[in-house]
Amino acid sequence: MELLLNSMVLPVTFPLAAGILCLLLPKAFDRARAVLAAAASAITVLIVCRLLLEWKQLPSAGPIIFSDPTWGSLRLDHLSAFILLVTAVFGFLITLYSIGYMRGKERLREYYAYLLGTIGVACGVILADNLLLVLIFWGLVGLALYVMIGMAGSDAAAAANKTLVIVGGSDCLLMLGVAIVWMLTGTLTLSSIRLDLAGGFRYVAFLCFAVAALAKAGAMPFHSWVPDCGEKAPASVAAFFPASLDKLLGVYLLVRLTTGMFVMNTAMNMLLMLVGAGTIICAVMMALVQHDLKRLLSYHAVSQVGYMVLGIGTGMTLGIAGGLFHMLNNVIYKSVLFLCAGSVEKKASTMDLDKLGGLARVMPLTFGSCLVAALAISGIPPLNGFYSKWMIYQAMVDSSRNGNYLWIILLATAMFGSALTLASFVKVLHSVFLCKRSAALRHADIREVGFTMWLPCVGLAALCIVFGVFAYQLPLKVMIFPALDGVVKFPGAWYAGLATVLLLAAYAGGALVYLLSTVRKARACNTYIGGEIMEEMFRHKGADGKVENVEVTGVDFYRTVEDLPPMRAIYGAARRKLFDIYDVGGKAAFFFVEILRRAHRGLLPMYLTWVLAGLLVIWWLLLSGGRLMI
């Protein structure tokens, strides 16, 4: 048992120590620092695997809780083991990718130190069984996110500040929730807390915890830091934080709340489902009209959180399992998409969809990985994204038995969100890889990225296929179902193996038809668009006086969505940041500040008036006596 306690501490302490070592190495050792960071993250994976093996060898293999004077309470159960392993593995993959992506950039000492430190404190959040310890590690993760966004330079300062305010503000609510729980139960031990949602303070505590989890995961309306972070931060940071780690921690806390700390009721489950459905549809509508690749992917990172919250909100074991599985799947394919975007940015030096194109031939591994991930996030069978969404859909239908009368609307919203996701990624694949090169890249020498950058993308893309075809045998049976300590029943049936064979047969038939139809030499002709020949049509004269040819790009086509009468006003409000809690909250705060500023003119009679008014209020409260006592 003593050996197991030491193994539980190592996932926290070892990455932190390795991060400090990276920080102490001189600047001249940047290449050695990168290798050291990758090796340390790989060793962290081995430490976690050893911990899980030691735990599995115990007679019961049930939850293990240690109380230590230094660390407080540490807990290892099936849920924390699952999240811990995923965190360590993705930390290693991001570190490996960073060797090539971050080469030649500034502040590598801080980058690798913060990256390894984040892995350590994230493991601390997962293993902590004391709410005060959870609060400390949780805040350190938010602080690491702030400093790593800020490393991108002055352009990212605003995004870092917004992230600090939103995530930090939610951390303050988490602190309030911890205080209320301690007041109600007299304990801070997470595993011993079980509260019925009956009474005002219990609702307040639950909402404080839920807001912290939703803000960390990036659900609406606490989402606006995610697009700014994804656009401005380095691609490796975006892939690690909003795409993977923050989803893992946010959903982990939400599952702990709804299955352990609180006994849920219909009202709170419905609130979570409404938040999930609203996040799905609103975020994907914003993603449709983006022209910056990383910002587009960030809105999809927000949208996918909606499916997780929707599944957890059903209160059904199948829905919670689907939410956890979708969290795992999202971490996989969303990391692929951000890492592919980073590879494109590394070679093309732009994320503007209008300035890309034609990269499929010169970056085939990046294109193939992005294609698989795009199909997976869109819920195309037999990939992993389809299976987890299908589980959530089944749970939505089954929740009608528990009085969920909105299940049809919520289900239709989720399915419509998947259709719009596919439409959005058709634009991405066309604009980045399949259309002809833009003028800016026409003569650029672009090649595939190095081994350390394409290996994580290809490996994770392969997992999208494996976790879809063998979903029940591998991730569900081995990781997801044990985390819920219960039997998960499927109302419907989906035979992934048979479906895969039939789809492969269809692809083979289509390829055969294509080959037979292209035996003859293709006839070359002018491009035909809507009755005119493209080369004969012109748009306008550019700044240099040259006439530009008409070409309808994927970005131009999707911009027509903004012109639809119902959508024009909504997108206009979004551009004015009326849905941005950071901007709206800032304006409200400055409004009250201005009132106070006007009330303090520096005039003695005005100050005496305020003092007198305050004394009258205090006098009235004292005279009211027990009637106003709380």
ABEGO torsion letter per residue (X at the ends): XAAAAAAAAAAAAAAAAAAAAAAABBAAAAAAAAAAAAAAAAAAAAAAAAAAAAAAABAAGBBBBBBBAAAEBBBBBAAAAAAAAAAAAAAAAAAAAAAAAABGBBGAAAAAAAAAAAAAAAAAAAABABAAAAAAAAAAAAAAAAAAAAAAEAAAAAAAAAAAAAAAAAAAAAAAAAAAAAAAAGBABAAABBBBBBEAAAAAAAAAAAAAAAAAAGBOAAAAAAAAAAAABBAAAAAABAAAAAAAAAAAAAAAAAAAABBBBAAAAAAAAAAAAAAAAAAAAAAAABABAAAAAAAAAAAAAAAAAAAAAAGBAAAAAAAAAAAAAAAAAAAAAAAAAAAAAAAAGBABAAABEGAAAABAAAAAAAAAAAAAAAGBOABAAAAAAAAAAAAAAAAAAAGBAAAAAAAAAAAAAAAAAAAAAAAAAAAAAABBBBAAAAABBBBBBBAAAAAAAAAAAAAAAAAAAAAAABAAAAAAAAAAGBBBBBABBBBAAAAAAAAAAAAAAAAAAAAAAAABBBBBBBBBBGGBBAAABBABBBAAGBBBBBBBBAAAAAAAAAABAAAAAAAAAAAAGAABAAAAAAAAAAAAAAAAAAABAGBAAAAAAAAAAAAAAAAAAAAAEAAABX
